[in-house]
Amino acid sequence: MLQQTTVAAVIPYYERFVTRFPNTNALAAAPLDDVLAAWAGLGYYARARNLHACAQAVAAAGGFPRDLDGLRALPGVGEYTAAAIGAIAFGISAVPVDGNVERVVARLFAIGAPMPAAKPAIREAAASLGADPQARARPSDFAQALFDLGATVCTPAAPACGICPWLTGCAGRRAGIAADLPRKVAKQPRPVRLGVHFWLCDADGQVLLRRRPRHGLLGGMVELPGTPWRAEPWSAAEAVSHAPMALEWRPAGQVRHGFTHFELVIDLLAARARVVEAEGFLRPVEALAGEALSSLMRKCVSMASAYPSSRPPPARGGGEERSPLPLREGVGGGDPLDRARARPHHLPARRRH
Ligand code: SF4
């Protein structure tokens, strides 16, 4: 849960999660959709899927494996997690190397190669620390002391070398390069992808949703229906060909969202129908918070639901649908996407490329 997130932000998610799934068997027995709903908002949804698959593997085996190879074979468990579980839960002599530990070790051994090329050398050096007799005697304490040293003393910008227990042996400090390690190659700007998603509301105030494929980005999460995401801008005609129903689609805001490898700009279009007949499923607006919506989709819901064009049509049997919104809100000429882009709102201007 702590990937790219602060402890303070994670605590309420963690508490809800362990209350809902108090042990491995409860997690294994739960439907994946419930697990994803409990994870919604944390990002990195592959972790939730792997956690669920891992719980099922552990429950089927009757317990956790007690060796590093067995731990590594569990879904979602890599080198770092296997070493952390092994050292902390089972007292196995292993040094888990996370970002904090990488930094401490790169400085301690003055490893100057840039990341990620430096990783093998860092792992080897970390393993040599774990070979110390005192570390071998208390693997759990040693692992957690390393985490804490990196988090509180050997911090990224300003290592507090004066209070560090490894002050005298630290090659990075002696060379005066500690604060520059580990070296990183300059980041390339993230590419931008563009998409259009559709807010479709029926007469009962229900919104059309769909579930993403189980695998891939945001796999298994719930979303507003939409186009694929791509580098080229969408024309209105192209975008509307992906709409769930042929309706009068109107601009309903724009959302930007950063993923690890790209930045996404979503144009939202809204329409209303007394009866929705489209692939997907309907949920009342007030129940959307309980759905497995990603942070991206929560932004989209928040943006689209605030637009006048997103309000539900009159109730069934309530006579003719109200006349359309004023023309400046409608699609009476021009490209709705262009006018959505032109609409002043608090989000930064769309990046052109
Ligand atoms: S002496 Fe300084 S740079 Fe070296 S490990 Fe300690 S805090 Fe980090």
Residues whose N, C-alpha, C, O or C-beta is under 5 A from the ligand:
A	BS01	SF4	V104 R107 L108 V153 C154 P159 A160 C161 C164 W166 L167 C170 R173 A178
